[in-house]
Amino acid sequence: MIACGIDSLEDIRSRVEAGKPLTFEDGLRLYESSDIFTLGELANSVRERLHGRRAFYNVNLHVNYSNYCILRCKFCSFYRPYSKHSGDADNGDGYELAIEEIVRRARAAYARGTTEIHIVGGLHPKLSFSYYTGMCRAIREACPHLHIKAFTAIEIIHFTRIAKPRLTIAEVLMQLYEAGLNSMPGGGAEIFDDRVHDEAFKAKVGEAEWFEVHRTAHELGIFTNATMLYGHVETPAERIKHLIKLREHQEISLRSRKSHFNCVIPLSFVPDGSALSHLPGPNGLDDLRTLALARLMCPNIPHIKAFWIMQTPKLAQVSLNWGVDDVDGTVVYYDITKREGGGTTHQELTVDRLRRLIREAGCTPVERDSLYQRVIRDDNTWSVEGAPWSVAYDATTER
C-alpha cells in the first residue's frame, strides 16, 4: 500500500521487476521520494533475485604502504606532504613501509587463514616502479595462494609516469600481474563530474583516465571493483549519473571483454581531519538511500558492498535488507579513515562478529574469496571451492 501523500513508485517497480535499466529520472525520483520503504524493498528485490538471502564476507588484511602523496584532495585526511629529510618537523606522521614489513604482515595474516591482502597508498613522489612489482613478487613468494588485490586506477596512472622508461597502462598492469597481482580495488573514482572534480580533487586524474585503466584491466582479464565517494560537495543527481556511467561501462565489459566489475562499493565521506571538515557528511538515511540506489541503478554489477569501515558495522548490517549483499571482511588495519578504530589504524571485525551481524539481519553468511568464489574451511585448512590446492593455517588464532 502506498501511503497518502507519497508519490507512487509503481511505474519504477514495474521496470525493476521486468529487469529493465532505470533511467536518470527514475534514480532521482527514488532518491527524492519520501517513500523510503519502497526504495529499500525494490533494492532488496534485486539483491534477492541475484543472491537470495546469502551475504558475503571475507578474511582479509588491508595494508596502506605509504601516506605520502603528491595530491591534495580536499576530502582526504590520509595524505601527508613528503619531506626528503626523514625525522624533520615537517615530516610529521608520514610513513612508507619497507617491502620486508609488508611481507611480514602478509605472512602473519596468511598463517592465520587470511585469503586476501588489499594494498593501496598515496602517490609517493620518490618510490620507483620496481618497489611495487617487488612488493607483489615478494608477497607471492611468501604466500602462494594469498590473493593480491592492489592499486587503484590513480596509482596505476602514477606508475606509468614514474616508470623508466615510461610505460603504458597495459604494460604497467601486465608487469604487476606477472609479479603476482590478482585483481584491483575500485578506489579513486570519487564522483564522475567535472564540477565536483574541480572543486574537491582538481589535481587528480579524472573520469576518462579512471575508466581507461579499468577498461584495460578488463581487456587483459583482470577483475576490478568500482567505488563512489558520496556525501561531500556532490548532488544526488551527480551520484546517479556516476552510477549510470559504471553500469554502461559494465555493459561493454560483459559483452566484449575478458573480465568486468565484480562489485560496487559506495563509500561514505568522513569529514574529520580533511579540508572539508566543515561539512556534516552523510547521515544514516543518506547511506541507506545511496546503497539502495547503487543496487537499483547497477543491476548488471553482481555485488554491492557496504564497507563497514565507512558506514559502521551497525548500518552495514541494516543495509543487508536494502540491496547490499557484502559487508567486506576482517580488515584488521586501515589508515585512510578512522571512524571505527578510536583514532587508530587497528580497525577489525572478527569472523564470529561478521557472521553474527549477517545472521541477525536474516541472511546466511558465506565466506568468499576476492572473486566471490566460496571459501571452504575445515579445522586447519582453507581452499577455494573446486581448487586442487589447500592452505594450512593456525585455526586456534582468532580471525
Residue pairs with C-beta under 8 A, 6 or more apart in sequence:
2 8
2 9
2 10
2 35
2 38
3 35
6 33
6 34
6 35
7 29
7 33
7 34
7 35
9 29
9 30
9 33
9 35
9 38
9 39
9 42
12 22
12 26
12 29
12 30
12 42
13 38
13 42
15 21
15 22
15 26
16 22
16 42
16 45
16 46
16 296
17 45
19 299
21 247
21 299
22 30
22 296
22 297
24 237
24 240
24 241
24 244
27 240
27 243
27 244
27 293
27 296
27 297
28 236
28 237
28 240
30 39
30 42
30 289
30 292
30 293
30 296
31 236
31 239
31 240
31 289
31 293
32 236
33 39
36 285
36 288
36 289
39 289
39 292
39 293
39 296
39 322
40 288
40 292
40 321
40 322
40 323
42 292
42 296
43 291
43 292
43 293
43 295
43 296
43 322
43 323
44 321
44 322
44 323
46 295
46 296
46 299
46 323
47 295
47 304
47 323
47 324
47 325
50 299
50 302
50 325
51 303
51 325
52 364
53 362
53 363
53 364
54 325
54 363
54 364
54 366
55 320
55 324
55 325
55 326
55 327
55 358
55 361
55 363
55 364
55 365
55 366
56 303
56 325
56 326
56 327
56 365
56 366
56 367
56 368
56 372
57 326
57 327
57 328
57 329
57 351
57 354
57 355
57 358
57 365
57 366
57 367
57 368
58 115
58 116
58 328
58 329
58 330
58 367
58 368
58 369
58 370
58 375
59 113
59 114
59 115
59 116
59 329
59 330
59 351
59 367
59 375
59 399
60 114
60 115
60 116
60 117
60 118
60 328
60 329
60 330
60 331
60 332
60 370
61 105
61 106
61 109
61 114
61 116
61 117
61 118
61 330
61 331
61 332
61 333
62 117
62 118
62 119
62 331
62 332
62 333
62 334
63 97
63 102
63 105
63 106
63 117
63 118
63 119
63 333
64 78
64 119
64 120
64 121
64 333
64 334
64 335
64 336
64 345
65 96
65 97
65 102
65 119
65 120
65 121
65 135
66 94
66 95
66 96
66 97
66 121
66 122
66 124
66 127
67 78
67 79
67 80
67 93
67 94
67 95
67 121
67 122
67 335
68 79
68 80
68 81
68 82
68 94
68 95
68 96
68 122
68 124
68 125
69 76
69 78
69 79
69 80
69 82
69 122
69 123
69 124
70 82
70 122
70 123
70 124
70 125
70 203
71 79
71 122
71 123
71 201
71 203
71 204
72 79
72 203
72 275
73 79
73 190
73 200
73 201
73 203
73 204
74 199
74 200
74 201
74 232
74 274
74 275
74 276
75 190
75 200
75 201
75 229
75 232
75 269
75 271
75 274
75 275
75 276
76 274
76 336
77 270
77 272
77 273
77 274
77 277
77 337
78 122
78 335
78 336
78 337
79 122
80 92
80 93
80 94
80 122
81 90
81 94
82 94
82 124
82 125
82 126
83 90
83 91
83 94
84 126
85 91
96 124
96 127
99 131
99 134
99 135
99 138
100 138
102 119
102 135
102 138
102 139
103 135
103 138
103 139
103 142
105 333
106 117
106 139
106 142
106 143
106 146
107 142
107 143
109 117
109 146
109 332
110 142
110 143
110 146
110 391
110 393
111 393
111 394
111 397
112 393
112 394
112 397
112 399
113 377
113 382
113 391
113 393
113 394
113 395
113 397
113 399
114 146
114 330
114 399
115 145
115 146
115 147
115 369
115 370
115 375
115 382
116 146
116 147
116 149
116 329
116 369
116 370
117 139
117 143
117 146
117 147
117 148
117 149
117 150
118 149
118 150
118 185
119 135
119 148
119 149
119 150
119 151
120 150
120 151
120 152
120 155
120 185
120 187
120 336
121 155
123 154
123 155
123 158
127 162
128 162
128 164
129 159
129 162
129 163
129 164
129 167
129 172
129 175
132 151
132 159
132 176
133 175
133 176
133 179
134 179
136 148
136 150
136 176
136 179
136 180
136 181
137 179
137 180
139 146
139 148
139 180
140 146
140 148
140 179
140 180
145 389
145 391
147 182
147 183
147 369
147 370
147 371
148 180
148 181
148 182
148 183
149 182
149 183
149 184
149 185
149 370
150 176
150 181
150 184
150 185
151 159
151 176
151 181
151 184
151 185
152 184
152 185
152 186
152 187
152 188
153 184
153 187
153 188
153 189
153 205
153 209
153 210
153 213
153 214
154 187
154 188
154 204
154 205
154 210
155 188
156 169
156 172
156 173
156 184
156 213
157 169
157 205
157 209
157 213
159 167
159 172
159 176
160 166
160 167
160 168
160 169
160 171
160 172
163 171
163 172
167 175
169 212
169 213
169 216
170 216
170 219
170 220
173 181
173 213
173 216
173 217
173 220
173 222
174 220
177 220
177 222
181 222
182 222
182 370
183 222
183 223
183 224
183 225
183 262
183 370
183 371
184 214
184 217
184 222
184 223
184 224
184 225
185 224
185 225
185 227
186 214
186 224
186 225
186 226
186 227
186 261
186 263
186 264
186 265
187 227
188 204
188 210
188 227
189 210
189 226
189 227
189 228
189 229
189 242
190 196
190 197
190 200
190 201
190 204
190 227
190 228
190 229
191 197
191 200
191 228
191 229
191 230
191 234
191 238
191 239
191 242
192 206
192 207
192 210
192 241
192 242
192 245
193 207
193 234
193 238
193 241
193 242
194 206
195 238
196 233
196 234
196 238
197 204
197 206
197 207
199 233
200 232
200 233
200 276
207 245
211 245
211 249
214 224
214 226
214 249
214 261
215 249
215 253
215 257
217 223
217 224
217 259
218 224
218 253
218 257
218 258
218 259
218 260
219 257
219 258
220 258
220 259
221 258
221 259
222 259
223 259
223 260
223 261
223 262
223 371
224 259
224 260
224 261
224 262
225 261
225 262
225 263
225 264
225 265
225 305
226 246
226 261
226 263
226 264
226 265
226 301
227 264
227 265
227 266
227 267
228 239
228 242
228 243
228 246
228 264
228 265
228 266
228 267
228 290
228 294
229 267
229 269
230 239
230 266
230 267
230 268
230 269
230 282
230 286
230 290
231 268
231 269
231 279
231 281
231 282
231 286
231 290
232 269
232 271
232 276
232 279
232 281
233 276
233 279
239 290
239 293
240 293
240 297
243 264
243 293
243 294
243 297
243 298
244 297
246 261
246 264
246 298
246 301
247 297
247 298
247 299
247 300
247 301
249 261
250 260
250 261
250 298
250 300
250 301
251 300
253 259
253 260
253 261
254 260
254 300
260 301
261 301
262 301
262 302
262 303
262 371
262 372
263 301
263 302
263 303
263 304
263 305
263 326
264 294
264 298
264 301
264 303
264 304
264 305
265 304
265 305
265 307
266 290
266 291
266 294
266 304
266 306
267 307
267 310
268 281
268 282
268 287
268 290
268 310
268 311
269 276
269 279
269 281
269 282
270 281
270 310
270 337
270 339
271 277
271 278
271 279
271 280
271 281
272 337
272 338
272 339
282 290
284 315
287 311
287 315
287 319
288 315
288 318
288 319
288 322
291 304
291 306
291 311
291 319
291 322
291 323
291 324
292 319
292 322
292 323
294 304
294 323
295 304
295 322
295 323
295 324
296 323
298 304
302 372
303 325
303 326
303 372
304 323
304 324
304 325
304 326
305 324
305 325
305 326
305 327
305 328
306 315
306 316
306 319
306 320
306 324
306 326
306 327
306 328
307 316
307 328
308 316
308 327
308 328
308 331
308 340
308 349
309 328
309 331
309 334
309 337
309 339
309 340
309 347
310 337
310 339
311 319
312 339
312 340
313 327
313 340
313 349
313 353
313 357
316 324
316 327
316 357
317 327
317 357
317 358
317 360
317 361
318 361
320 327
320 358
320 361
320 362
320 363
321 361
321 362
326 368
327 354
327 357
327 358
329 349
329 354
330 348
330 349
330 350
330 351
330 354
330 399
331 347
331 348
331 349
332 346
332 347
332 348
333 345
333 346
333 347
333 348
334 341
334 345
334 347
335 345
338 344
338 345
338 347
340 347
341 347
349 357
350 398
350 399
351 367
351 399
352 398
354 365
355 365
358 364
358 365
359 365
366 374
367 374
367 375
367 377
368 374
368 375
369 375
369 384
373 384
373 385
373 386
374 384
374 385
375 382
375 383
375 384
375 385
376 382
376 383
376 384
376 385
379 395
380 392
380 393
380 394
380 395
381 390
381 391
381 392
381 393
382 390
382 391
382 393
383 389
383 390
383 391
